[in-house]
């Protein structure tokens, strides 16, 4: 990935692919993949570390520490409904601070339908005040341009506004990080509504890194992302060609063409689906060409 100083778009704003962030799991293979890709990823890049049910605290801290050692900004995920107690949250925050030097985090509700402990939603983590108490200064929160299969739009907007208000009250920096999608139209509409509501946080639009089309559609289906033939065509691949590989070229170009200064700070977050080096190479090539 090239220097964060990317060429401005026709509108004069920086390209959305300026200073992209990446995602990894806590597994050793992903740590090895990050080290292998390190020559392609600039220092200071945000590296998100997932909070999956088949990983433990030690794995997440180890991955965050590896990202820090390589010169990156670790952004460990904290899944509210997977936490069994306040003590577990404090243990995790303490380890991330002391062992990984983490000051950023991404709070998310998480997959379990019922909370495993006292936190039913990510807003509960933020309003607890514990993140600030343990030295976290920049908190990412989730955004859903295409909605959520289990949560109404009204609830999503209410939660976003409450989280933003709590961050403001505590003097914490924040970023809105979205689920990945294939279509820019709902993204544009959603960004405009975020700004209309007075929420001025930087936004990182989730995009899938280059991957096999069949794999992309499997992930999309799992996360409730629209995958109609029309959307797939707009994204730049044939839904019948499941053996091919696709990158988010078309989506990035459409975002750069449609965004203006009024939308504020908008960048990209790459879901790598295990292909860290492949994604980093793709980003480097795209930046060089554009």
N, C-alpha and C positions, 0 to 999 in steps of 0.2 A: 504494500500500500504506500502510495507516495505521500509527499508532504501535505499537512493539513491545509496549506494555502492553495486551494483548488481554483480553477478558472471560473469567473462569474458567469452566470447564465445570461440570456438575452435581456432579462428583466433587471440585471445588475446585482441580483442577490447571489450569494455563493451557491454552488451546486449542492443538492442534498447529499451527495456522496462525499462531501468534505467531512473529514474526521468521523468516519462511521464507527459504530461499536459492534462487538462480536459476542457470541454466546457459546459457552462450553458447559459440560457437566462436571461433576466432581470425580469422575472415574480416571484412573491412572492413564488410560489410553488417550483421554482428552488432554491431560497434562503433557504427555509426550508429544501429542499433535501440536499443541501450542508452542512448545519449545522448537519443534521442527519448523513451524511457520514464522517464528520470531524474526528472522531476517527480513520478512516481508511486511511486518506490522510495526508502525512507528511507535516510539516510546510515548507514553501518555494516553494510548488508546484505552477506552473503557472495555473491560472484559467481564461480562456477566457470568456468574456461576450459579447454576440451577439448584433448586431445592426439591429433588425428586424423592419419591417414597422409598426407592431401593438404595438410597445413599444415606450415610450418617454424618453427624457433625464433623467428625475427623476428616472425612473425605472432602467436605465443602471447605473447611479451613485450609486443608492441604492445597487444594486447587487455587483458592484465593491467594495463598502465600506464594505459590508458583507464579501467578500473574504479577504479583507485586515485585518479586525478585527479578522478573524479566523487564521491569520498567513500565508496567502497565498499571491502570487504575482498576483494582478489583471491585466489582459490583455484585456482592453475594446476594442471592435471593433469600427472602425470609417468608415462608409460607404460613400464614396465620393459622389456618385450620389444622395444619400438621403439628403444631406445637402443643405439647401435653400440659405445660405449666408455665407460669411466669419464670420459675427457676430455670427451665430449659432455655427460654429466650435470653435470660441474663447470661447463662453459661455460653451460649452461642455468640452473643454480642461481645462478651469479654474475650473469648478466644479469637474472634475476628480482629478485634482491636489490638490485642497484645501479640498475637502470633503472625497476623497477616497485615497489620498496619492499615486496616480498612477504615475508611471514613465515608464510603458510599454504600448504599444498600438499595435493593428493589423489594418493596413490600407488595405481596400479592395474596389473594384469598387462599388459593390452593384448590386442589382437586377434591378432597373428601367432602361428601355432601353434608356430613355432620362434623362439627369441630371436635378435635381430639382433646381439647383443653379449653382455656378461657377466652380464646380469640376467635371470634366468628367471622371476621373480615379484616382486611388490611388496614382499614381506618382505625380499628382497635389498637393495632400496633403503633400507629403514628400518634394517636391521642394519648397513649399511655405515658409518653414523655421519656420512655426508656432509651429510645434511639439517640436522642440528644444527650441524655445523661451519660451514655457510654461512648460519646465522642463522634457520633455519626452526624455529618454536616450536610450531606446531599442525598436526598431520598427520592428514588424513582417510584412512580405510581403507574398503574395500568390504565390504558385507554383502549376502547373497543369501537373502531370506526364502523364495523359491520354488526355491532351489537353482540350479545352473548346469549347462547341457547337457553340458559337457565335463569337469566336475570333480565328484568324489563328495562327498557331504555330510560324510563323515569328513575328507576333505582340506580342505574349506572351514572346518570348525570348528578343525582343527589350525592352519591358516594364520591364522585370526582370533586365536587364543590366542597364537600366536608373535608376531604383530605387536603385540598389546596388551602382552605382556610386554616387548618391546623398547622400546616407547614409555615404559613405566613405568620401566625401567632407566635410560633416558636423560633422564628428567625432562621429557618432551615431553607437551604436551596433545594430545588426539586426539578425533576424531569418527568414528562409523560412518555411512557414506552408502550407502543401498541402491539397487539397481536399481529401476526403476519397475515397479509391478504394478497389478492391478485388484481384488485380493481381500484383504480385511482378515484373514481367518481364518489364512492362513499367516503373516501379519505378526505377529499376536498370539502365536502359538505360538513363532515365532522370537525375538521380544523376550524372552519368558519364559525361553527357553533361554539367551540371551545373559546375562541377569541371573543365572540359576542357575549359570552357569560363572564368576561373579564378575567379569564385565566390566562396569564401571560408566561407560563412556564415553557422552557424549551421542549420541543416534541421530537421524539425519535420514532419514525415510522418503521414498523417491522416488515422486513422483506426476507424471503427465503434465499439463501445462497444457492449457487448452481448445484443442481441435484437431478437425479433421475426423475422423469415425469411421474412415473408410477408412485415413487416415494413421496413426491410433493403432494400428489392427490390424496395419498393415505394420510399424511399429516393434516392436510386441509380438512378432510372429513372428520378426523379425530377432534379438531379444534372448532368445528362448526363453521368453517370458512366457506363462502360460496364457491362452488366449483362447476357451475353450469358450462355448457359448451361455449356460450357466448363470452363468458369471462375468460375461459381458457384461451380462446382465440385472441382476445384483446391482450392477454398476457404474453402471447407470442409463440404458442405451441399448439399442436393439434391434440385434442383430448384422446384421439384414437392411437396416437403414436407413443405408446407407453414405454417404449424402449429407448426413446431419445433423452437428451439432457437439456434442461432449460435454465437460463439465468434471468435475473430481473431487469434486463436491459430496457425493455419497453416501458415498464412501470417507472423506472428512474427517469427516463426521458420525458414521460408524460408529467411526472411531478415537477421536474425542472421547468417544463414549458408552462405549467398552469399556476405555479405558486408566485406570489408577489411579495413585496416588502410587508404588506398588511398582515400576512400570516405569521410573521415573526420568525423565530429560530426553529427551523425544521431540518432535521438530519435523518440518517438511516441507522437502523439496528438490524444486523444480519443474524438470522437463525441459521446456523451452519449445518445442522443435522449431522454432526460428526465429521464434516469435511472442512476442518479449519484451514489447512494449507490450500486446498482447492479454492475455498472462498477468498482467502487472502490474495492468491494469484489472480483470481477473477477480478477483484477490486483493483489491483495494481494495473492490470491490462485495461480495464474500463477507464480508469483515471488517465492513463497514458493516451488513450484514443480520443478522449473528450475534453 
